[in-house]
Amino acid sequence: MPLQNTSFLDACRGQRPARTPVWLMRQAGRYLPEYRAIRSKVSFLELCRTPELAAEVTLQPIDRLDVDAAILFSDILVVFDAMDVAVEFKPGPQLPSPVRTRADVEGLRWGEPVGELEYVMNAVRACKKALADRVPLIGFCGAPFTTCSYLIEGGGSRDFLEVKKLLFTEPALFRSLMANMSDLLARYLIGQIDAGVDAVQIFDSWAGALGPRDYIEHVLPHTRTLVERVQAHIPEGRDQPVPVILFARGNMNILGATAQVPADVVGVDWSIGMDQAIEIVGSDRVVQGNLDPGVLLGSPELIRDRVRDVLREAAGAKAHIFNLGHGISRVTNPDHAKAMVDAVHEGLG
């Protein structure tokens, strides 16, 4: 059956639908009481690994907010299940055995994500069935650099010194790690596409940890490889590849470099004005973003004003998908998120 709401996919492909499509990064999460009710019964990883529950929480913001796309409920680090790398959430991710030496890197197992992450593929199928073609479903993965950063640091980091130590002291080893990760992530995304997702987003949450020179030299080639491999894949039963969105946090410093990657949509974080971002990436590109998530902590009147500002600034792009400039905060009032979605759909008036 055809999708009932194609505005998100239309915008991904460079069209300007009647109303600007909107979805939120982390839109299924702790700010929703219905999500917290489910999480009170199961762990985070249990939720990720139980397709029926993953589908249930994926649909929660569709029902509450009227967003124009669903994003699969999962986590970028479940891909480590295909590598036999243990990860715990306490509540943030922690790896008991970080990868920091040549022996560590050479000892990694690069498995088959489609078979070994079958619960993700089953979650995609469960989401598609539950959505009943209401809106498109977005799949995702972490970018090679962000995924490798967690692998090396053993969790989040403020200074990424372990990553930089490996990068600068063993550049060839770091390059091989990134190349293998890019290959694994490409196979992972292609598996999600074959399972039924309608678009994919690549999250490079820690791209801003490096300066422009090192990002261009050590990260960009692997991100480009990942994007191009996914774009080259045409799933059975479709006549074109699914759109690829690249979101790199820290855009102010590296947006120009990120735009060199031929992703269908360039995600823009909140550290730069959308009009400035369009000057950098070009008016012939589709952009996504970029309201500061903190604005949702303000009044509904403020939210509407700031939404209109972003819509005005984005008018110079080929097409625009409204989103936050990062994930929605767990302390956000869901009514404020709904006010934002309504304001986007109302447009500039």
Solvent accessible surface area in square Angstrom, and as a share of the most:
residue,aa,sasa,rsa
1,M,198,0.89
2,P,110,0.69
3,L,35,0.17
4,Q,136,0.60
5,N,33,0.17
6,T,58,0.34
7,S,14,0.09
8,F,0,0.00
9,L,18,0.09
10,D,38,0.20
11,A,0,0.00
12,C,3,0.02
13,R,98,0.36
14,G,15,0.14
15,Q,99,0.44
16,R,115,0.42
17,P,35,0.22
18,A,120,0.93
19,R,96,0.35
20,T,26,0.15
21,P,1,0.00
22,V,0,0.00
23,W,0,0.00
24,L,0,0.00
25,M,4,0.02
26,R,137,0.50
27,Q,1,0.00
28,A,10,0.08
29,G,10,0.10
30,R,125,0.46
31,Y,4,0.02
32,L,0,0.00
33,P,58,0.36
34,E,51,0.23
35,Y,7,0.03
36,R,117,0.43
37,A,54,0.42
38,I,21,0.11
39,R,74,0.27
40,S,93,0.60
41,K,167,0.71
42,V,32,0.18
43,S,52,0.34
44,F,38,0.16
45,L,30,0.15
46,E,93,0.42
47,L,0,0.00
48,C,2,0.01
49,R,98,0.36
50,T,47,0.27
51,P,24,0.15
52,E,121,0.54
53,L,47,0.23
54,A,0,0.00
55,A,6,0.04
56,E,90,0.40
57,V,0,0.00
58,T,0,0.00
59,L,21,0.11
60,Q,18,0.08
61,P,0,0.00
62,I,7,0.04
63,D,96,0.50
64,R,83,0.30
65,L,0,0.00
66,D,70,0.36
67,V,2,0.01
68,D,0,0.00
69,A,0,0.00
70,A,0,0.00
71,I,16,0.08
72,L,4,0.02
73,F,17,0.07
74,S,16,0.10
75,D,31,0.16
76,I,26,0.13
77,L,2,0.01
78,V,1,0.01
79,V,0,0.00
80,F,0,0.00
81,D,39,0.20
82,A,0,0.00
83,M,4,0.02
84,D,107,0.55
85,V,18,0.10
86,A,66,0.51
87,V,13,0.07
88,E,68,0.30
89,F,42,0.18
90,K,124,0.53
91,P,108,0.68
92,G,34,0.33
93,P,32,0.20
94,Q,83,0.37
95,L,9,0.04
96,P,79,0.50
97,S,83,0.54
98,P,40,0.25
99,V,8,0.05
100,R,99,0.36
101,T,72,0.42
102,R,113,0.41
103,A,77,0.60
104,D,54,0.28
105,V,10,0.06
106,E,116,0.52
107,G,63,0.60
108,L,26,0.13
109,R,96,0.35
110,W,64,0.23
111,G,8,0.07
112,E,78,0.35
113,P,0,0.00
114,V,58,0.33
115,G,49,0.47
116,E,67,0.30
117,L,0,0.00
118,E,70,0.31
119,Y,37,0.14
120,V,2,0.01
121,M,1,0.00
122,N,57,0.29
123,A,2,0.02
124,V,0,0.00
125,R,114,0.41
126,A,25,0.19
127,C,0,0.00
128,K,52,0.22
129,K,174,0.74
130,A,49,0.38
131,L,1,0.01
132,A,61,0.47
133,D,35,0.18
134,R,83,0.30
135,V,10,0.06
136,P,0,0.00
137,L,0,0.00
138,I,0,0.00
139,G,0,0.00
140,F,19,0.08
141,C,1,0.00
142,G,0,0.00
143,A,0,0.00
144,P,0,0.00
145,F,1,0.00
146,T,0,0.00
147,T,0,0.00
148,C,1,0.00
149,S,1,0.00
150,Y,25,0.09
151,L,0,0.00
152,I,1,0.00
153,E,24,0.11
154,G,13,0.12
155,G,7,0.07
156,G,52,0.50
157,S,28,0.18
158,R,246,0.90
159,D,77,0.40
160,F,13,0.05
161,L,115,0.57
162,E,52,0.23
163,V,1,0.00
164,K,56,0.24
165,K,132,0.56
166,L,9,0.04
167,L,0,0.00
168,F,110,0.46
169,T,90,0.52
170,E,56,0.25
171,P,58,0.37
172,A,59,0.45
173,L,7,0.04
174,F,1,0.01
175,R,132,0.48
176,S,48,0.31
177,L,0,0.00
178,M,0,0.00
179,A,48,0.37
180,N,61,0.32
181,M,0,0.00
182,S,2,0.01
183,D,52,0.27
184,L,0,0.00
185,L,1,0.00
186,A,0,0.00
187,R,57,0.21
188,Y,4,0.01
189,L,0,0.00
190,I,34,0.17
191,G,4,0.04
192,Q,0,0.00
193,I,1,0.01
194,D,84,0.44
195,A,12,0.09
196,G,13,0.12
197,V,0,0.00
198,D,15,0.08
199,A,0,0.00
200,V,0,0.00
201,Q,0,0.00
202,I,0,0.00
203,F,28,0.12
204,D,0,0.00
205,S,20,0.13
206,W,57,0.20
207,A,0,0.00
208,G,34,0.32
209,A,24,0.18
210,L,6,0.03
211,G,38,0.37
212,P,68,0.43
213,R,193,0.70
214,D,32,0.16
215,Y,1,0.00
216,I,77,0.39
217,E,101,0.45
218,H,24,0.11
219,V,0,0.00
220,L,8,0.04
221,P,66,0.41
222,H,20,0.09
223,T,0,0.00
224,R,84,0.31
225,T,63,0.37
226,L,0,0.00
227,V,0,0.00
228,E,76,0.34
229,R,84,0.31
230,V,0,0.00
231,Q,40,0.18
232,A,85,0.66
233,H,44,0.20
234,I,92,0.47
235,P,5,0.03
236,E,178,0.80
237,G,83,0.80
238,R,82,0.30
239,D,126,0.65
240,Q,78,0.35
241,P,45,0.28
242,V,4,0.02
243,P,4,0.02
244,V,0,0.00
245,I,0,0.00
246,L,3,0.01
247,F,2,0.01
248,A,0,0.00
249,R,76,0.28
250,G,19,0.18
251,N,1,0.00
252,M,122,0.54
253,N,90,0.46
254,I,2,0.01
255,L,1,0.00
256,G,37,0.36
257,A,8,0.06
258,T,2,0.01
259,A,16,0.12
260,Q,94,0.42
261,V,1,0.00
262,P,57,0.36
263,A,5,0.04
264,D,55,0.28
265,V,0,0.00
266,V,2,0.01
267,G,1,0.01
268,V,1,0.00
269,D,5,0.02
270,W,119,0.42
271,S,41,0.27
272,I,19,0.10
273,G,24,0.23
274,M,0,0.00
275,D,64,0.33
276,Q,100,0.44
277,A,0,0.00
278,I,13,0.06
279,E,146,0.65
280,I,83,0.42
281,V,13,0.08
282,G,23,0.22
283,S,73,0.47
284,D,102,0.53
285,R,44,0.16
286,V,8,0.05
287,V,0,0.00
288,Q,2,0.01
289,G,1,0.01
290,N,10,0.05
291,L,6,0.03
292,D,53,0.27
293,P,14,0.09
294,G,38,0.37
295,V,11,0.07
296,L,0,0.00
297,L,100,0.50
298,G,22,0.21
299,S,49,0.32
300,P,47,0.30
301,E,99,0.44
302,L,65,0.32
303,I,0,0.00
304,R,76,0.28
305,D,77,0.40
306,R,105,0.38
307,V,0,0.00
308,R,70,0.26
309,D,61,0.32
310,V,11,0.07
311,L,14,0.07
312,R,130,0.47
313,E,58,0.26
314,A,0,0.00
315,A,66,0.52
316,G,46,0.45
317,A,7,0.06
318,K,103,0.44
319,A,0,0.00
320,H,4,0.02
321,I,0,0.00
322,F,0,0.00
323,N,0,0.00
324,L,1,0.00
325,G,0,0.00
326,H,31,0.14
327,G,6,0.06
328,I,4,0.02
329,S,34,0.22
330,R,145,0.53
331,V,92,0.53
332,T,5,0.03
333,N,69,0.35
334,P,21,0.13
335,D,96,0.50
336,H,34,0.15
337,A,0,0.00
338,K,63,0.27
339,A,19,0.15
340,M,0,0.00
341,V,0,0.00
342,D,50,0.26
343,A,5,0.04
344,V,0,0.00
345,H,27,0.12
346,E,113,0.50
347,G,23,0.22
348,L,85,0.42
349,G,114,1.09
